[in-house]
Amino acid sequence: MASDTGPKAFSGDILLQTAAFAALGRRRCSALALHAVEHVYAKGEMVFSEESPADGVFILTAGCLRLMVRTAVGGLLVLRDEAAPATIITAGSLDGGPNCATAVTTSDSTVYILMRDVFVRFCRRNPDFAICLLSEIGSHLRRTSAFIDLITASGISQRLAKVLIDLMEEAGKANFVLPCSQTELAARLGTVRELVNRNIRLLEARGVLQCSGKHIHVTDGPALRAAAGSSGCATAVFESHAAPPNPACFVLERSKGTRHE
């Protein structure tokens, strides 16, 4: 069971590792950290649940969380496995509504919570941070819009080709490493691992790419773009450093130079 160890502060340096908070500087981040409340969770415990009242902003300082949403048929779709350090915001943290996702620990974890009233008051007193946060939400909305366009106007093969193009362009070369497992990639494409693997093998058989584990080498870029077809929109659907396109629950982007563990 989760334990609340009281108002034990954490270092504001954790906040500085996110792009939105980094602009505030160490002094303001350290002052905000004093208001966070520590919770310690064992592996497999729920940190917050979908449709329950949103407590506030969650700062993962140790361990790992799995973010999930309920599907139309009653199952759970994994959005992301996130390792510390990470700052997680749900839509309820902003509008006072319920959480739009569920978070469960996948290891023993420590999470600090900035209660919603504290967070909202902080935003009002620091409009520069609020503007940074709005900009980041806008980026998530743009990716979500591109993702919706992609899954409503294309099949699995086109979606996969589009994502591989995004990752190749982000890497700036034909060789790159998938930033997640094929299972997570499938979830982010609205399908299952078997279909992702099958379509990767089909692209291999056609001489479009070579795949070894997570390592991808695109051998025929024009053919990959042709496979993406009309799904080749300007907005990147998949960015290795970014959370999946679900603005109702997202992880704040890391500041430049921060390595994702």
C-alpha positions in Angstrom: 0.0 0.0 0.0 1.2 3.5 -0.8 2.5 5.4 2.2 2.4 9.2 2.6 5.5 10.2 4.5 4.4 13.7 5.0 5.6 17.0 3.5 9.2 15.9 2.8 10.6 18.1 0.1 12.5 16.9 -3.0 15.2 18.8 -4.9 13.9 21.4 -7.4 16.6 20.0 -9.8 14.0 17.3 -10.8 11.7 20.0 -12.1 14.6 21.7 -13.9 15.0 18.6 -16.0 11.7 19.4 -17.8 11.6 22.1 -20.5 8.6 24.0 -19.1 10.1 24.3 -15.6 13.7 24.8 -16.7 12.8 28.4 -17.8 11.9 29.3 -14.2 15.4 28.8 -12.8 16.6 26.9 -9.7 15.2 29.3 -7.1 11.5 29.2 -8.2 11.7 25.4 -8.8 13.1 24.8 -5.3 10.4 27.0 -3.8 7.7 25.0 -5.6 9.2 21.7 -4.6 8.7 22.6 -0.9 4.9 22.2 -1.4 5.1 18.7 -2.8 4.0 15.7 -0.7 5.9 12.5 -0.9 4.2 9.1 -1.5 6.1 5.8 -1.6 4.6 2.9 -3.6 5.4 -0.8 -3.9 5.6 -2.4 -7.3 2.1 -3.0 -8.8 0.3 -0.2 -6.9 -1.9 2.3 -8.5 -0.8 5.9 -8.3 -3.9 7.4 -9.9 -6.9 5.9 -11.8 -9.0 6.9 -14.7 -12.2 8.7 -13.8 -11.1 9.4 -10.2 -10.6 13.0 -9.0 -7.3 14.5 -10.2 -5.0 15.3 -7.2 -2.6 17.4 -9.1 0.8 17.1 -10.8 2.8 13.9 -10.3 6.6 14.0 -10.1 8.2 10.6 -10.3 11.6 10.8 -8.6 12.4 7.1 -8.3 11.1 3.9 -10.0 8.9 3.4 -13.0 5.2 4.0 -13.9 3.0 2.5 -16.6 0.4 4.9 -18.0 -2.8 3.3 -19.4 -6.3 4.2 -20.7 -9.4 2.1 -20.8 -10.5 0.9 -24.3 -14.0 0.9 -25.7 -14.2 -2.9 -25.1 -13.1 -2.7 -21.5 -9.4 -3.5 -21.8 -6.4 -1.3 -21.0 -4.2 0.3 -23.6 -0.7 1.0 -22.5 0.3 4.6 -23.4 3.8 4.6 -22.1 6.2 3.1 -19.6 7.9 6.0 -17.9 11.1 6.0 -15.7 12.2 8.6 -13.2 12.7 11.5 -13.4 9.4 12.5 -15.0 6.7 15.1 -14.4 3.2 13.8 -15.3 0.1 16.0 -15.9 -3.4 14.9 -16.6 -6.2 17.1 -17.9 -7.8 17.0 -14.5 -4.8 18.8 -13.1 -5.7 21.7 -15.3 -9.5 21.8 -15.4 -10.4 20.2 -12.1 -12.1 17.2 -13.8 -11.2 13.5 -13.3 -8.1 11.8 -14.4 -8.1 10.6 -18.0 -5.6 7.8 -17.5 -4.4 5.2 -15.0 -0.9 5.0 -13.6 0.5 1.8 -12.0 4.0 1.3 -10.7 6.2 -1.3 -12.4 8.8 -1.1 -9.7 9.1 0.3 -6.1 8.6 4.0 -6.7 8.6 7.4 -5.1 6.2 10.1 -6.3 5.7 13.6 -5.1 2.4 15.3 -5.7 1.9 19.0 -6.2 -1.8 19.4 -5.3 -3.9 21.1 -7.9 -4.6 24.2 -5.9 -0.9 24.7 -5.3 -0.1 24.1 -9.0 -2.9 26.5 -10.3 -1.8 29.2 -7.9 1.8 28.8 -9.1 0.7 29.1 -12.7 -1.1 32.4 -11.9 1.9 33.8 -10.2 4.3 32.6 -13.0 2.7 33.4 -16.3 6.0 32.6 -18.1 5.6 29.0 -17.0 1.9 29.0 -17.9 2.8 30.1 -21.5 5.5 27.4 -21.7 3.0 24.8 -20.6 0.4 26.0 -23.1 3.0 25.7 -25.8 3.8 22.1 -24.8 0.1 21.2 -24.7 -0.2 22.7 -28.2 2.5 20.4 -29.4 0.7 17.4 -27.9 -2.5 18.5 -29.6 -0.8 18.8 -32.9 0.6 15.3 -32.7 -2.8 14.0 -31.6 -4.4 15.6 -34.6 -1.8 14.1 -36.9 -2.3 10.7 -35.2 -6.1 10.8 -35.6 -5.7 11.7 -39.3 -3.2 8.8 -39.7 -5.3 6.1 -38.2 -8.6 7.2 -39.9 -7.1 7.5 -43.4 -4.6 4.6 -43.5 -3.9 1.0 -42.8 -1.3 -0.6 -40.5 1.3 -0.7 -43.2 1.0 3.0 -44.0 1.0 3.9 -40.3 4.2 1.9 -39.7 5.9 3.4 -42.7 5.0 7.0 -41.6 6.4 6.3 -38.1 9.6 4.9 -39.5 10.0 8.0 -41.7 9.5 10.2 -38.6 12.2 8.3 -36.7 14.6 8.3 -39.7 14.2 12.1 -40.1 14.6 12.7 -36.4 17.8 10.7 -36.4 19.0 12.4 -39.6 20.3 9.2 -41.1 19.1 5.8 -42.4 20.2 3.9 -39.3 18.3 4.4 -36.1 17.0 2.5 -33.1 13.4 2.1 -32.2 12.8 4.0 -29.0 10.4 1.4 -27.6 9.4 -2.2 -27.9 7.3 -3.4 -30.8 4.5 -4.0 -28.3 4.5 -0.3 -27.3 4.9 0.8 -30.9 1.8 -1.3 -31.8 -0.2 0.3 -29.0 0.8 3.7 -30.2 -0.3 2.8 -33.7 -3.7 1.4 -32.6 -2.8 -2.2 -33.4 -1.1 -5.3 -32.0 2.6 -6.4 -32.0 2.0 -9.3 -34.4 0.8 -7.0 -37.2 3.7 -4.6 -36.6 6.2 -7.4 -36.8 4.5 -8.8 -39.9 4.7 -5.5 -41.7 8.3 -4.9 -40.7 9.1 -8.4 -42.2 7.2 -7.5 -45.4 9.2 -4.3 -45.8 12.4 -6.4 -45.2 11.3 -8.9 -47.9 10.8 -6.0 -50.3 14.3 -4.7 -49.7 13.0 -1.5 -48.1 14.8 -1.9 -44.8 16.8 -4.3 -42.6 15.7 -5.0 -39.0 17.7 -6.5 -36.2 16.0 -6.2 -32.8 15.4 -2.5 -32.3 18.0 -1.5 -34.9 16.5 -0.3 -38.3 18.5 0.4 -41.4 16.4 1.9 -44.2 17.9 0.8 -47.5 15.3 2.3 -49.8 14.0 5.7 -48.6 11.8 6.5 -51.6 10.1 3.1 -51.3 9.5 3.7 -47.6 7.9 7.0 -48.5 5.8 5.4 -51.1 4.6 2.8 -48.6 3.5 5.7 -46.3 1.4 7.0 -49.2 -0.8 10.0 -48.4 -0.1 9.5 -44.7 3.2 11.4 -45.1 1.9 14.6 -43.4 4.2 17.4 -42.3 3.6 16.9 -38.5 5.6 14.1 -36.9 3.3 11.5 -35.4 6.1 9.7 -33.5 9.0 11.4 -31.8 11.4 9.3 -29.7 11.7 12.0 -27.0 8.0 12.7 -26.8 5.1 11.2 -25.0 2.4 9.3 -27.1 -0.2 11.6 -28.6 -2.7 11.7 -25.7 -2.9 15.3 -24.4 -5.3 14.2 -21.7 -2.4 12.6 -19.9 1.2 13.5 -20.8 4.7 13.7 -19.6 6.4 17.1 -19.7 9.2 17.2 -22.3 12.7 17.0 -21.0 14.9 20.0 -21.2 17.7 19.9 -23.8 20.7 17.9 -22.7 18.7 15.8 -20.3 19.1 12.1 -21.0 16.1 9.8 -20.8 17.0 6.7 -18.8 
